[in-house]
Amino acid sequence: MPANHLTKNEESILVDTAIAGDETAWTRLYETFILPLRGFLRGRISHIEDVEDLAHECFIRAHGGLMEGRYDRQYRFYTFLRGIAHHLILDYWRNRSNDCMRFDESVTQQENQQREARILSRPLERLELLHLVLSCSAKPHQIIMFCFVKLLEWRPREIVDERSDEQLSALTEEFLHTYFDALSSFVSKNTFFEDVCSPLAKTMVVPAVHVYTEREYQTIGSITESPVGSLKLDVFFGGNPAANISDWCDRVKTRTRKMLRTANIMVNSDDS
Amino acid sequence: MNHLSLNQIRIYLSDELSLEDRLDIETHIAECLHCARRVHALYSARINFEELWDSWTLSSHAAEFQTLRISETIKNTSIRDSLRSRVKHWSWNIQNGVEIALGLTVDASKGLAEIIQDGLDFLGPEIDAGSFTPQPSPVTIQGDVDSSHLIAVETGGPPWTRVTTDPALRRVVVQLQGSQKPWPLIALVARDGSWAEVDAFRDVEGESFLLAEFDDIPSGDFLLIIEKNPTSNYRNL
């Protein structure tokens, strides 16, 4: 059992002893949970100094809570800590936005911190979002068209006119290389192609019959034993191809949002 | 523990793990910068999904990486103490804090310089990158390695700005028609983030312009940027 995994009984004894004033017991609780608590905070707050401050504040409040009998024994101690940390995070953001509204002098400093956090994290957020899109449960042709319309800024009508006859694998390759070329001086090739893009790239070699349902099977006819990548874009078009493409883009957004917020939808890959 | 997978992070953020699994993952996040960044990125993406999605294109994504690199490079450049807080403040306001921007390519070994005015939109929609002359860009001059060849462009004014590059001497000189104190900051930043120099303009006795000089610059692609609104920025520090 890892060092930070106390049994409920061990934890209960430590809590009782700490309440009785034994500093060693409190130190043991602190040492057991400070690291995961930092991890919890680091996943939510980018400023490392603020993470440290909040972690210590959390333990101070937890100590007060124990002494004042506010710790509900039906929950584990770490759950209690996390609850406090959650409220501290809310206060943290609330205070920052209040400060921005209240004090002229601090506006720049606060805004700077927010800009800094934003500049630091935004490109990585988009990279994770791309990873989610390329792993989402929308169909491959929908994902590819989303990539062209939304990310490469093609108009659906242009795609219908110029790209209908192309295979999904060629369109996928083109998108991935265009995207990577633009980011190549910031993102490593391995990170991009092996981590972020592999879910979609892998789908291209799967027989279409394993990816498309029977209803969709009819529209792609006899080629369903072929790899997904060999299918041409126009086999997916209905009566209004440009409108189809717009619908597909909406579907990708819906799927991605759902995947981001719901744990029980699995992504299309065994990524590591 | 290996790095967390996308699925593991998603499930973790959905708060549907056992206490033991949560402890393991959060202990790992505390010790692994790579995973901490990914978890934070996905956590932020959950919270700001609509805004993030609406503004997402390949161009916006690349621009954000460029801004990040310039900000970090400027922030980490050695600079005299009196300018430190101004530069730090500027580094996180680059996207809306640039008055003038110019791309420069310098190859000292060939005595080659190039001035490029395209592709600077990521610094904000209103930067004065298109008003340099001569136009059109890029402006190129190829000189003899043994002699000094200048390439100069300038904006109309007032206030006017003139940028003179001497690739053989590895030198860039910028003149800016005088303005109120504090004199604006100016930075020459290697596009790959490997080198940068940041300073404030200085006045020149008997002249109506401010001056900034960069010497011994390495060969490479650079971005030259001049601070916007130094008066209001300085007041807020």
Chai-1 contact restraints between the chains, C-beta under 6 A:
chainA,res_idxA,chainB,res_idxB,connection_type,confidence,min_distance_angstrom,max_distance_angstrom,comment,restraint_id
A,N4,B,L23,contact,1.0,0.0,6.0,A-B,restraint_1
A,H5,B,E20,contact,1.0,0.0,6.0,A-B,restraint_2
A,L35,B,T27,contact,1.0,0.0,6.0,A-B,restraint_3
A,L35,B,A30,contact,1.0,0.0,6.0,A-B,restraint_4
A,P36,B,L23,contact,1.0,0.0,6.0,A-B,restraint_5
A,P36,B,E26,contact,1.0,0.0,6.0,A-B,restraint_6
A,P36,B,T27,contact,1.0,0.0,6.0,A-B,restraint_7
A,R38,B,A30,contact,1.0,0.0,6.0,A-B,restraint_8
A,G39,B,E26,contact,1.0,0.0,6.0,A-B,restraint_9
A,G39,B,T27,contact,1.0,0.0,6.0,A-B,restraint_10
A,G39,B,I29,contact,1.0,0.0,6.0,A-B,restraint_11
A,G39,B,A30,contact,1.0,0.0,6.0,A-B,restraint_12
A,F40,B,E26,contact,1.0,0.0,6.0,A-B,restraint_13
A,R42,B,I29,contact,1.0,0.0,6.0,A-B,restraint_14
A,R42,B,A36,contact,1.0,0.0,6.0,A-B,restraint_15
A,G43,B,I29,contact,1.0,0.0,6.0,A-B,restraint_16
A,G43,B,V39,contact,1.0,0.0,6.0,A-B,restraint_17
A,G43,B,H40,contact,1.0,0.0,6.0,A-B,restraint_18
A,G43,B,Y43,contact,1.0,0.0,6.0,A-B,restraint_19
A,R44,B,Y43,contact,1.0,0.0,6.0,A-B,restraint_20
A,S46,B,H40,contact,1.0,0.0,6.0,A-B,restraint_21
A,R76,B,L19,contact,1.0,0.0,6.0,A-B,restraint_22
A,T108,B,N236,contact,1.0,0.0,6.0,A-B,restraint_23
A,N112,B,W92,contact,1.0,0.0,6.0,A-B,restraint_24
A,R115,B,W92,contact,1.0,0.0,6.0,A-B,restraint_25
A,E116,B,W92,contact,1.0,0.0,6.0,A-B,restraint_26
A,I119,B,T67,contact,1.0,0.0,6.0,A-B,restraint_27
A,I119,B,L68,contact,1.0,0.0,6.0,A-B,restraint_28
A,I119,B,S71,contact,1.0,0.0,6.0,A-B,restraint_29
A,S121,B,A41,contact,1.0,0.0,6.0,A-B,restraint_30
A,S121,B,S44,contact,1.0,0.0,6.0,A-B,restraint_31
A,R122,B,E64,contact,1.0,0.0,6.0,A-B,restraint_32
A,P123,B,E64,contact,1.0,0.0,6.0,A-B,restraint_33
A,P123,B,F65,contact,1.0,0.0,6.0,A-B,restraint_34
A,P123,B,L68,contact,1.0,0.0,6.0,A-B,restraint_35
A,L124,B,R37,contact,1.0,0.0,6.0,A-B,restraint_36
A,L124,B,A41,contact,1.0,0.0,6.0,A-B,restraint_37
A,E125,B,A41,contact,1.0,0.0,6.0,A-B,restraint_38
A,E125,B,S44,contact,1.0,0.0,6.0,A-B,restraint_39
A,E125,B,A45,contact,1.0,0.0,6.0,A-B,restraint_40
A,E125,B,L52,contact,1.0,0.0,6.0,A-B,restraint_41
A,R126,B,W56,contact,1.0,0.0,6.0,A-B,restraint_42
A,R126,B,H61,contact,1.0,0.0,6.0,A-B,restraint_43
A,E128,B,A41,contact,1.0,0.0,6.0,A-B,restraint_44
A,E128,B,L42,contact,1.0,0.0,6.0,A-B,restraint_45
A,E128,B,A45,contact,1.0,0.0,6.0,A-B,restraint_46
A,L129,B,A45,contact,1.0,0.0,6.0,A-B,restraint_47
A,H131,B,L6,contact,1.0,0.0,6.0,A-B,restraint_48
A,L151,B,T57,contact,1.0,0.0,6.0,A-B,restraint_49
A,L151,B,L58,contact,1.0,0.0,6.0,A-B,restraint_50
A,L152,B,L58,contact,1.0,0.0,6.0,A-B,restraint_51
A,E153,B,T57,contact,1.0,0.0,6.0,A-B,restraint_52
A,Y179,B,L58,contact,1.0,0.0,6.0,A-B,restraint_53
A,A182,B,L58,contact,1.0,0.0,6.0,A-B,restraint_54
A,A182,B,A62,contact,1.0,0.0,6.0,A-B,restraint_55
A,L183,B,A62,contact,1.0,0.0,6.0,A-B,restraint_56
A,F186,B,F65,contact,1.0,0.0,6.0,A-B,restraint_57
A,R257,B,F49,contact,1.0,0.0,6.0,A-B,restraint_58
A,L260,B,R46,contact,1.0,0.0,6.0,A-B,restraint_59
A,A263,B,I11,contact,1.0,0.0,6.0,A-B,restraint_60
A,A263,B,S14,contact,1.0,0.0,6.0,A-B,restraint_61
A,A263,B,E16,contact,1.0,0.0,6.0,A-B,restraint_62
A,V267,B,L6,contact,1.0,0.0,6.0,A-B,restraint_63
A,V267,B,N7,contact,1.0,0.0,6.0,A-B,restraint_64
A,D271,B,S5,contact,1.0,0.0,6.0,A-B,restraint_65
A,D271,B,L6,contact,1.0,0.0,6.0,A-B,restraint_66
A,S272,B,S5,contact,1.0,0.0,6.0,A-B,restraint_67
